[in-house]
Amino acid sequence: MRAPQPEPPIPGSFATPSLLAWIVNGKYVMSLPLYRIETDLKACGATISRQDMANWMMNVHARWLAKVHERMKVELLSHVRIHADETTVQVLKEPNREAKKKSRMWLFCSARCNVPVYVFEYHETRRKGVAQEFLAGWSGTLTANGYKPYFNLGNPNIANTACLVHVRRYFAQIVKIAGGDAKAASAASVALEARRRIDAMFKVDSKFDDMEPGGRKAARDAELRPLMEDFGGWARAQLPLASPKLAPHRALQYAVEFWPYVMNVLEDGAPGVCVQLVVAGLVTMIFRV
């Protein structure tokens, strides 16, 4: 007498849960295109076409993973701190769209002080409504880059903090193009001064990583706030001196515009409210067939 066979994840298919999990991991975690996975399987003596694997991925998502996605979204929206970002992706053979058109992969995730939850959502555009719809009815602190719709969601219960890494990035790029610190210093580079000031803020803030929220907030007020206030005043003073339309002017303008939101990090001592966007770099994962 045999025990009943478990219900397969895809009725009528020989795809086992472990095989499907292996393909999902290869494609979405290791960023391997399906033709590479197909080649690896063939080398092991298994012939599974990329077309079959693509159909399996869509089938498994419709049957199982969509439910997990919705449950993860519910979990994420129960948190009071969320980070958000998005990047361009190119989708081939998408119905009613040219291959050269860029779509968007959005990522909403929990702060590092909470249960890790990462929710990816694909959309054809970068329209403001994507974030509005995802965060509808939510209240808490949203950390994001300088994409303006994040700061105008029409929800008074959302407090915004801006990512200091994005502010730093524009100045760091100018220093790099100038030939590095030595050459930038010889030119009395405003960008180098800005980057050094921001690096000092990161160094100070890193000392408070293991503190409880109350102590962290107090320490930030005492040590980080003066540096941030000083930088804000310095950037505002430098902006009129920079030549419009040049890179230093754009970097200063970005910093001045979003500095009030960067300063909001001081209002909460929780480790999830930080000067660095948690999702930075994560949304550059490549989704390829």
Summary of the structure (lengths in Angstrom):
residues: 289
radius of gyration: 23.3
end to end distance: 43.4
largest distance: 86.1
contacts: 827
relative contact order: 0.12
helix: 53%
strand: 12%
